[in-house]
Amino acid sequence: MRFEIMRLDDVDGTAVDSTVVDAASVNRIVQQAAAVGQRIYIRPAVTTAS
């Protein structure tokens, strides 16, 4: 499963940028964000059928 992780602005909470990662990478990104106090939003990535 893949997830979209959006970095949020500290002032108004709007998405600054986003990236799509696999499930194994989510924990590492959450740990990094927690270490620096960064706000993030995580949701399942939209998948498209071929």
C-alpha positions as CSV (number, residue, x, y, z in Angstrom):
1,M,0.0,0.0,0.0
2,R,1.2,3.5,-0.7
3,F,0.5,6.7,1.2
4,E,0.5,10.4,0.4
5,I,2.3,12.5,3.1
6,M,1.7,16.2,3.0
7,R,3.9,18.6,4.9
8,L,1.7,21.3,6.5
9,D,2.4,25.0,7.0
10,D,3.0,25.9,10.6
11,V,0.9,29.0,10.4
12,D,-2.3,28.1,8.6
13,G,-2.1,24.3,8.1
14,T,-2.2,24.4,4.3
15,A,-0.3,21.7,2.4
16,V,3.2,23.0,1.4
17,D,4.3,19.9,-0.5
18,S,3.5,16.2,-0.8
19,T,5.1,12.9,-1.6
20,V,3.9,9.3,-2.1
21,V,5.7,6.6,-0.3
22,D,5.3,2.9,0.5
23,A,4.1,1.7,3.8
24,A,7.6,0.8,5.0
25,S,8.7,4.4,4.7
26,V,5.9,6.0,6.7
27,N,7.3,5.2,10.1
28,R,10.7,6.8,9.2
29,I,9.0,9.9,7.9
30,V,6.8,10.2,11.0
31,Q,9.9,9.8,13.2
32,Q,11.7,12.6,11.3
33,A,8.7,14.9,11.5
34,A,8.3,14.3,15.2
35,A,12.0,15.0,15.8
36,V,11.7,18.5,14.4
37,G,8.1,19.3,15.3
38,Q,6.9,19.3,11.7
39,R,3.2,18.9,11.0
40,I,2.2,16.3,8.5
41,Y,-0.9,14.7,7.1
42,I,-1.0,11.1,6.0
43,R,-3.6,9.5,3.8
44,P,-3.8,6.5,1.5
45,A,-2.6,7.4,-2.0
46,V,-5.1,7.5,-4.8
47,T,-4.4,4.6,-7.1
48,T,-5.4,4.5,-10.8
49,A,-6.5,1.4,-12.6
50,S,-4.6,0.6,-15.8
